[in-house]
Amino acid sequence: MNATLSTTSRANAKSEARATTPGLSLALLLAGTLLLAFSMGRWLAPLAAWVGPVLILRYSRDHKGWRSHLVLLVAYIVAFAIGFGPMWLGAGWPLPMVAVLPVFYGLMWSLPYLADGLVGARLAGFARTLVYPLAATTLEFVNIHTNPVGMWGATGFTQYGNLPFMQLASVTGMIGITFLMGWFAAVANWAWENRSNGSLLLRGLAAFGATLAVVFGFGFLRLNAAAAGETVRVAGITAMSQPTVGKRVFEAPDPATARQELQAYWDAYFEETVREAQAGAQIVVWDEAVGVSGSRFGADEAL
């Protein structure tokens, strides 16, 4: 009799943790995928980057096995393609590269869910909330330090404009942002799974809430309590649209025309730099890839 009750209790707990219906679970996955798609690349919606993984992790925990992970992989590939695809296609990037990169990043970003299912399921209590964020942080750390493009595609970039939160990077680097956002997703799902246990729920949420409060408090203090001192004028220049220039260069009918496009691109930045320097700027910052070599078109520029 006791064994029957124990089995029934475990079954009820498992049912309570799951989304109510398979249809709702798929809807959560779709919503999470779209939120992630519009939080990266061309779109950058900081709040969406927090909520998307919460919904996708819920789907992952509701559906076990390799088939579920393949669905998650496809979801991340789609999200990446929506976020970055328009930028690359508009810039004239080669189609094979546009196709390969979403698969690479989709695989990397989907692996933490696999870790959560394989390792997290063996842990009891609040400790399970650390598996997903630690896996995501580890993979991103390795990618940042081994990928030729460096920090490109890092989670922290989704928080552009969230100035207090971005200050965490001054202490932990960008992977601190990755960890805290991943932990939020895991804690939100843990809270859903333990929503009937009020005291346990309060303790877990208090631990995460206190951490988040410290991070944002530090950010506000760092932004508002900086010692006043001597300042210099700084200028940031975006003289021409890189996707537009890239498309014109790659679609140029011959190398001579491509060289003309590149030269006009560089000239615009030099002219703007001179103008800002004459206006008193002591530091002038260009956006990334402005000084890309044009050796492919026989147009090397000494910068």
C-alpha positions as CSV (number, residue, x, y, z in Angstrom):
1,M,0.0,0.0,0.0
2,N,2.8,2.4,0.9
3,A,4.7,1.6,-2.3
4,T,1.5,2.3,-4.3
5,L,1.1,5.7,-2.6
6,S,4.8,6.5,-3.2
7,T,4.5,5.7,-6.8
8,T,1.3,7.7,-7.2
9,S,2.9,10.7,-5.4
10,R,5.9,10.6,-7.7
11,A,3.6,10.4,-10.7
12,N,1.5,13.4,-9.5
13,A,4.7,15.4,-8.9
14,K,6.0,14.7,-12.4
15,S,2.6,15.6,-13.9
16,E,2.5,18.8,-11.9
17,A,6.0,19.8,-13.2
18,R,5.1,19.3,-16.8
19,A,3.2,21.8,-19.0
20,T,-0.5,21.1,-19.1
21,T,-0.7,19.7,-22.6
22,P,1.7,18.7,-25.5
23,G,0.2,21.6,-27.5
24,L,1.0,24.1,-24.8
25,S,4.5,22.7,-24.6
26,L,5.1,23.1,-28.3
27,A,3.6,26.7,-28.1
28,L,6.2,27.5,-25.3
29,L,9.0,26.2,-27.6
30,L,7.8,28.3,-30.5
31,A,7.4,31.4,-28.3
32,G,10.9,30.9,-26.8
33,T,12.4,30.4,-30.3
34,L,10.9,33.6,-31.6
35,L,11.9,35.6,-28.5
36,L,15.5,34.4,-28.9
37,A,15.4,35.2,-32.6
38,F,14.5,38.8,-31.9
39,S,17.0,39.2,-29.1
40,M,20.1,38.8,-31.1
41,G,21.9,40.0,-34.3
42,R,19.9,42.6,-36.1
43,W,17.1,43.0,-33.5
44,L,18.5,43.1,-30.0
45,A,15.6,43.0,-27.5
46,P,17.3,42.5,-24.1
47,L,14.2,41.3,-22.2
48,A,13.4,38.7,-24.8
49,A,16.9,37.2,-24.2
50,W,15.9,36.5,-20.6
51,V,12.4,35.0,-21.3
52,G,13.2,32.9,-24.3
53,P,15.4,30.3,-22.5
54,V,12.9,30.0,-19.7
55,L,10.3,28.7,-22.2
56,I,12.7,26.5,-24.1
57,L,14.0,24.9,-20.9
58,R,10.4,24.1,-20.0
59,Y,10.0,22.2,-23.3
60,S,13.3,20.4,-22.8
61,R,12.3,19.2,-19.3
62,D,8.8,18.1,-20.5
63,H,10.2,16.1,-23.4
64,K,13.1,13.8,-22.8
65,G,15.3,11.9,-25.3
66,W,17.4,12.6,-28.4
67,R,14.3,13.4,-30.5
68,S,13.5,16.3,-28.2
69,H,17.1,17.5,-28.4
70,L,17.0,17.5,-32.2
71,V,13.9,19.6,-32.0
72,L,15.8,22.1,-29.7
73,L,18.7,22.1,-32.1
74,V,16.4,23.0,-35.0
75,A,14.8,25.7,-32.9
76,Y,18.1,27.3,-32.1
77,I,19.2,27.1,-35.8
78,V,16.0,28.9,-36.8
79,A,16.4,31.5,-34.1
80,F,20.0,32.2,-35.2
81,A,19.0,32.4,-38.8
82,I,16.3,34.9,-38.1
83,G,18.6,37.0,-35.9
84,F,21.7,37.1,-38.0
85,G,20.6,35.8,-41.5
86,P,19.2,39.1,-42.8
87,M,22.4,40.9,-41.9
88,W,24.7,38.5,-43.7
89,L,22.5,38.0,-46.7
90,G,22.2,41.8,-47.0
91,A,26.0,42.1,-46.8
92,G,26.5,39.6,-49.5
93,W,28.2,36.9,-47.4
94,P,28.8,33.6,-49.2
95,L,25.8,31.3,-48.9
96,P,27.7,28.3,-47.5
97,M,29.0,30.4,-44.6
98,V,25.5,31.7,-43.9
99,A,24.3,28.1,-43.8
100,V,27.1,26.6,-41.7
101,L,27.2,29.2,-38.9
102,P,23.6,28.8,-37.7
103,V,24.2,25.0,-37.4
104,F,27.4,25.6,-35.4
105,Y,25.9,28.1,-33.0
106,G,22.6,26.2,-32.8
107,L,24.5,23.1,-31.7
108,M,26.6,25.0,-29.1
109,W,23.5,26.8,-27.6
110,S,21.4,23.6,-27.5
111,L,24.0,21.5,-25.6
112,P,23.3,23.1,-22.2
113,Y,19.7,21.7,-22.3
114,L,21.2,18.2,-22.9
115,A,23.4,18.7,-19.9
116,D,20.4,19.8,-17.8
117,G,18.6,16.6,-18.8
118,L,21.5,14.2,-18.3
119,V,23.2,15.7,-15.2
120,G,20.5,17.9,-13.7
121,A,18.0,15.1,-13.4
122,R,20.4,13.3,-11.1
123,L,20.5,16.3,-8.6
124,A,17.9,17.1,-6.0
125,G,16.7,20.4,-4.8
126,F,17.9,23.9,-5.7
127,A,21.3,22.5,-6.8
128,R,19.8,21.5,-10.1
129,T,19.3,25.1,-11.1
130,L,23.1,25.4,-11.5
131,V,23.6,22.8,-14.2
132,Y,22.1,24.6,-17.1
133,P,23.8,28.0,-16.5
134,L,27.2,26.3,-15.7
135,A,27.0,24.3,-19.0
136,A,26.1,27.4,-21.0
137,T,28.9,29.4,-19.4
138,T,31.5,26.7,-19.9
139,L,30.6,26.3,-23.6
140,E,30.6,30.1,-24.2
141,F,34.0,30.5,-22.4
142,V,35.5,27.8,-24.6
143,N,34.0,29.3,-27.7
144,I,35.3,32.8,-26.9
145,H,38.8,31.6,-26.3
146,T,39.0,29.2,-29.3
147,N,36.8,30.7,-32.0
148,P,38.7,32.8,-34.6
149,V,35.9,35.4,-34.4
150,G,36.4,35.7,-30.7
151,M,33.4,37.0,-28.6
152,W,31.1,37.3,-31.6
153,G,27.7,35.9,-30.8
154,A,28.2,36.0,-27.0
155,T,25.1,36.1,-24.8
156,G,26.2,39.4,-23.2
157,F,25.7,41.3,-26.4
158,T,22.0,40.8,-26.1
159,Q,22.0,43.1,-23.1
160,Y,23.2,46.1,-24.9
161,G,21.6,49.1,-23.3
162,N,21.0,47.4,-20.0
163,L,23.8,49.5,-18.4
164,P,23.5,48.5,-14.7
165,F,23.5,44.8,-15.6
166,M,26.3,45.2,-18.1
167,Q,28.6,46.4,-15.4
168,L,29.0,42.8,-14.2
169,A,31.4,42.3,-17.1
170,S,33.9,44.6,-15.3
171,V,34.2,41.9,-12.6
172,T,33.5,38.5,-14.3
173,G,33.8,39.3,-18.0
174,M,30.9,38.6,-20.3
175,I,30.5,35.0,-19.1
176,G,29.1,36.4,-15.8
177,I,26.2,37.8,-17.8
178,T,25.8,34.4,-19.5
179,F,25.7,32.6,-16.1
180,L,23.2,34.9,-14.5
181,M,20.8,34.8,-17.5
182,G,21.0,31.1,-17.6
183,W,20.5,30.8,-13.9
184,F,17.3,32.9,-14.3
185,A,15.9,30.4,-16.8
186,A,16.7,27.4,-14.5
187,V,15.3,29.1,-11.4
188,A,12.1,30.1,-13.2
189,N,11.6,26.4,-14.1
190,W,12.5,25.2,-10.7
191,A,10.0,27.6,-9.2
192,W,7.3,26.2,-11.6
193,E,8.1,22.6,-10.6
194,N,8.0,23.5,-6.9
195,R,5.1,25.9,-6.9
196,S,3.1,23.9,-4.4
197,N,5.9,24.1,-1.8
198,G,5.7,27.6,-0.5
199,S,8.6,27.6,2.0
200,L,11.0,25.9,-0.4
201,L,10.0,28.2,-3.2
202,L,10.6,31.3,-1.1
203,R,14.1,30.2,-0.1
204,G,15.1,29.5,-3.6
205,L,13.7,32.7,-5.0
206,A,15.3,34.7,-2.2
207,A,18.7,33.3,-3.0
208,F,18.4,34.2,-6.7
209,G,16.8,37.5,-6.0
210,A,19.5,38.6,-3.5
211,T,22.2,37.7,-6.1
212,L,20.4,39.7,-8.8
213,A,19.9,42.6,-6.4
214,V,23.6,42.7,-5.6
215,V,24.5,42.7,-9.3
216,F,22.2,45.5,-10.2
217,G,23.0,47.4,-7.1
218,F,26.7,47.2,-8.0
219,G,25.9,48.4,-11.5
220,F,23.9,51.4,-10.3
221,L,26.7,52.4,-7.9
222,R,29.4,52.0,-10.5
223,L,27.5,54.1,-13.0
224,N,26.5,56.9,-10.6
225,A,29.3,57.0,-8.0
226,A,32.3,57.2,-10.3
227,A,34.7,59.8,-9.1
228,A,34.6,63.0,-11.2
229,G,37.8,63.8,-12.9
230,E,39.4,65.1,-16.0
231,T,37.6,64.0,-19.2
232,V,38.4,64.0,-22.8
233,R,36.1,64.3,-25.8
234,V,35.4,60.9,-27.5
235,A,33.7,60.4,-30.9
236,G,32.2,57.2,-32.3
237,I,31.8,57.0,-36.0
238,T,29.6,54.9,-38.2
239,A,30.1,56.7,-41.5
240,M,28.5,54.1,-43.8
241,S,26.4,51.0,-43.5
242,Q,28.6,47.9,-43.6
243,P,25.9,45.5,-44.9
244,T,25.2,48.0,-47.8
245,V,28.9,48.4,-48.6
246,G,29.5,44.7,-48.3
247,K,26.7,43.9,-50.7
248,R,28.0,46.4,-53.3
249,V,31.6,45.0,-53.0
250,F,30.6,41.4,-53.3
251,E,28.2,42.2,-56.2
252,A,30.8,44.3,-58.0
253,P,31.2,43.2,-61.6
254,D,35.0,43.4,-61.5
255,P,37.9,44.0,-59.0
256,A,38.3,47.6,-60.1
257,T,34.7,48.4,-59.2
258,A,35.1,46.6,-55.9
259,R,38.2,48.7,-55.1
260,Q,36.3,51.9,-55.8
261,E,33.6,50.8,-53.3
262,L,36.2,50.0,-50.6
263,Q,38.1,53.2,-51.2
264,A,34.9,55.3,-50.9
265,Y,34.1,53.4,-47.7
266,W,37.5,54.1,-46.2
267,D,37.5,57.7,-47.3
268,A,34.2,58.3,-45.6
269,Y,35.7,57.2,-42.2
270,F,38.9,59.2,-42.6
271,E,36.9,62.3,-43.5
272,E,34.7,61.9,-40.5
273,T,37.7,61.2,-38.2
274,V,39.4,64.4,-39.4
275,R,36.2,66.4,-38.8
276,E,35.8,65.0,-35.2
277,A,39.5,65.6,-34.4
278,Q,39.1,69.2,-35.6
279,A,36.1,69.5,-33.3
280,G,38.2,68.5,-30.3
281,A,37.9,64.7,-30.1
282,Q,41.0,63.1,-28.6
283,I,39.7,59.6,-29.0
284,V,37.9,58.4,-32.2
285,V,36.3,55.0,-32.3
286,W,35.3,53.1,-35.5
287,D,32.9,50.2,-35.6
288,E,34.3,46.7,-36.2
289,A,35.6,45.5,-39.6
290,V,36.0,49.0,-41.0
291,G,39.7,48.3,-41.6
292,V,39.1,44.9,-43.3
293,S,41.7,44.2,-45.9
294,G,40.8,44.5,-49.5
295,S,43.7,42.3,-50.7
296,R,41.1,40.1,-52.4
297,F,40.5,43.0,-54.7
298,G,44.0,44.3,-54.9
299,A,43.2,47.2,-52.5
300,D,45.4,47.1,-49.4
301,E,45.0,50.2,-47.2
302,A,47.6,51.3,-44.6
303,L,45.4,52.3,-41.7
